[in-house]
Amino acid sequence: MTTPTFKTFLITGVSSGLGRAFAEGALHAGHRVIGTVRRAADAEAFAALAPDRAHPLVLDVTDFDAIPVAVTAAERQVGIIDVLVNNAGYGHEGVLEESSIDDLHRQFSANVFGPVAMMKAVLPGMRERRRGRIINVTSMGGFITMPGISFYCGSKFALEGISEALGKELASFGIRVTALAPGQFRTDWAGRSMDRTPRTIGDYDAVMDPIRAARHAKSGNQPGDPAKAAQALLALVESANPPVRLFLGDDALDLVEQKLEAMKVELGAWDTLSRSTSFGCDRGATRSA
């Protein structure tokens, strides 16, 4: 019988939501977890989950300069990091025209720049050892879009692209990168954790009012089970050939499949114009029938 190989996980944002579920799942499976939190009280609560294997790390992932020092100290105390799970982040809801550039900067700082800084901190060690797993928690909103969360979708699209390209850079080193894209899970993402821009432009009422009301109503009743997401994460980590991206949830898969079909139709409709721009092309620059 094969002896289980226990790993050291570094999971960002373990105080609540999917991050807490991921950490609890890994701890239950016998792994060690270094979990980032932003408050001392959350650190104490996290450490109590498994006093010998739950190691809180007080760190704000938007404090980019603090990340390399914190990661080095954590590895010195706990051990080398086998798996990085970039989970910390938040959702911003707001019409683009009503939202500020500061809103956009904060969204990308937490959802893109922070994860990149975390990856840069663990990569030298993983590359030297020629092994490691990086899992970037994106969203179905990193592939499909919805009105009213353009900044959020933009940040998750960015992290999806970075993850895919990085995976190609690291493949020869034995390091695997996966974008883990959940649908709607029963967390507080759409509740107190969401940053909402106040409404100011009446022209958007017909679009935004039903969306905002539906999101409030669905908060706490989402179909996804965080504990099952944690089990999917563990299966992903144990896979010898993990996917570039993994969608979680019926809603995510259904919406992604709908978008892929729509993209096929649109590509076909505009095929002639798309192909009309090469040197020597004599196709008419008109839309396909």
N, C-alpha and C positions, 0 to 999 in steps of 0.2 A: 504494500500500500504506500502510495506517495505521501511524503510528509508535506503538509501545507507550508508554503513559503509566505511568511508575513512581511509586509512592506511598510515603509514609512510614507504616509500621505502628507502633503501640505495642501490644506483646503482653505481658501479665503472665504470670509463671511460666514462663520459657523454659529453665530448667535441665534439665527432663526431661519425659517424657510427651507429651501432645498439644501442650503449649506449645512444646516443642522442635521437634516435627514441624511445627507451624504456622510457626514462625520459619524453619526450614530450607526449607520450601516457598516462602515469600515471598522469601527471599534467592535461591534458585535461579531464581526468576522475574524477578530483577533489581530487586526493591524494596529499600528501606532498612527496617531493623527496629530499633526501640528495644525492648529486651527487659529486663523486670525480673527480677532475681535477688536472693537474700538474702545470698549469700556472695561475698567477693572472688574466691575461686578459681573460682566459677562464672562470674563476670564475665569473667575472663581466657579461659576456655574458650569462652564465647559470642563474644567479640570475635574469636577466632581463626577462626571460621567464615567470615567475610568482612571482613577488616580495614578496608575502606573503607565498608562498609554495615551491619555488625552493631555496634550501639551498646548496650553493657550499661548498665543503670541499677540500681544497688544500692538496693533499696526493698522494704520489707515492706508489703504492701497493707493490713495491719491497723494501720499507723501512719498514721492518717487525717490528722493535722496535717501530716505530711511530704509528702503526695501533691501538693498544689498547687505547692509550691516545686520539687519534683523534676520535675514535668511542665513547668513553665515553663522550668527550666534545660535540660531535654532539647530542647525546641522551639527554644530560643535556639541550642543547639549543633548540632542536626541539621536542623531545619526543622519547618514546621507539620505537625501530625499529621492525616493523612487518614483513617486507620482505627484505631479502638481495638478490640482483642480482649481482653475480660476473661476470661482463662483460669485465672488462679491460684485455687486452692481445694483442698479435700481432702474425703475421705469420712470420716464418723464411723459406726462400726458399734456398735450397742448397743441393748438393750431400753430403751424409754423409762423404765420404772420403775426400772431399774438405773442410768440415766445421770443426771448432775448438771446443774443449771442452768448451772454453769460450762462444761460440755461444750457445751450449747446455745449459750451466748454466744460461745464460740470458733468454733463452726461457722458461726454467722451473721456473725460479724466477718469471717471469711475469704471466705465464699461470697456474702454479700449486702452488708454495709456497705462492704467494701473496693471491690467493683465499683461501687457507687453513688458512692463518693468519687472513683474514677477518672473516671466519667462527668461528674461535676460539674466536674472539673478541665479536661476537654477541651471541654466544651460551649460556653463563651463564645466560643472561637475558631471552632469549627465554625458556631455560629449567626451570628457576624459575617460569615463567608465564605459562608454559605448553602449549605454542602455538608459532607458527612462520612458516615462509616459507623461504626456501633457494633455489634459482635457480642459478645453475652454468651453464654459457653459455659455451658449449663445441663446437662441430662441427660435421658434418658428418664425418670429418677426425678423430674423436674419435672412429669410428667404422670401416670405410673403409679407405683404404690407397691409396696414389698415390706417384709415385717416385718423388724425389726432395723436399719433405717436411717431411722427416722422423722425424726430431726433433719436428716439429709442431704436427704431428700425435702422436708422443710419448707423448707429453705433454697433449694432449687432451684425449688420451687413459687413462693416469694417472688420470686426473680429473674425467673422467667417472667412473673409478673404485672407487675412493675415494667417489664420490657422492653416488654411489649405496650402498657401505658398510656403509657410514654414515647414510643413510636413515634408515637402519636396526637398527643402534644404537639408533636413536632418535624417532622411531615410537611410543614407549610407552609414550613419553612425549608430543605427539600432534604436533610435529614439522615435517614438510614434506619437503623432498629434491627431487628436479627434475633436471636432466641434460637436458638442452635445447640445441638441436643440429641442428643448421642451416646448410642449404646447401649454395649455392652461392647467396648472397644478394648484392644489388647495393650500396655498400659502398666503401671506399678506402682501404679495407683490402689488395687487390692485387696490389694497386698502391703505393702511397708514404708511406703508413703505413707498408709495408712489408720490412723486412730486408733480403737482398739478398747477399749471399756469392759469391765473384767473381769466375768465372770459370777458372780452371787451368789444368785439366786433359782431354786431348782430347778424351780418350776412352769413355767418357760419353756424347760426343756431340750428338750422334744419339738419345739418350734418352732425354737429357735435353733441347737441342735447340728448338725442337718443343713445348715442354711443356712451356718453358719460353716465347716463342713467343705467344702462345695461351693465356697464362695468361695475358700478356700485352694487347693483343687485346680485351680480354673480360672485362678488368677492366672498370667499368662505364657502362657496358651493361649486368650485371648479371640479371638473371630472377627474383630474389627475391625482394619484396617490403618491405623495413624496417618498414614502417608504419603498414603494415599488420602483420609483426612479432611482433610489439608492441601490437597489439590487441590480438594476440595469447598468449603473455605473460600475459596480464590482465585476459584472460579467464582461464589460468593456475592457477593464483593466487586465483581466485574465486572458483575453483573447490574443492569440498569437498573430492574428492579422486583423487589427481593428479597422473600422471604416473611417473614411475621411470625415464623414459627418453621420450622426445618428439622431434621427428625430424621435421624440418620445410622445406618445399619445395618439389616439384615434383622430383627434381634431387636427393635430399637426400634420399627420400623414394625409388626411383628406384634403386639407387646404393646399398642401404642397402639390399633390397630384392634380388638383384643379388648376393650379398655376402652370404646371408643366404642360398640360393640355392646351391652355390658352396661349402659352408661348409658342407651341408648335403651330397653332393656327395663325398667329401673328407673323411668325417667321415666314410661313408659306405665302401669306398675303403680300408681303413686302420683299419677297425674294429677288425680284428683278431689279428693284432700286438698290438693294443691298449689294448686288453683284455688278452694278453699273459703274463702279468707281475705280476699277483697275485700269492700268495703262493697256491700250489696245482693245479695250472692251467696246463693242459696238451695240450693246443693248441700249434700248431707249431708257432714259431716266424717268420712267413713269411707274406708277404703282402697278403691281401685278393685279390681274383680275381676280 
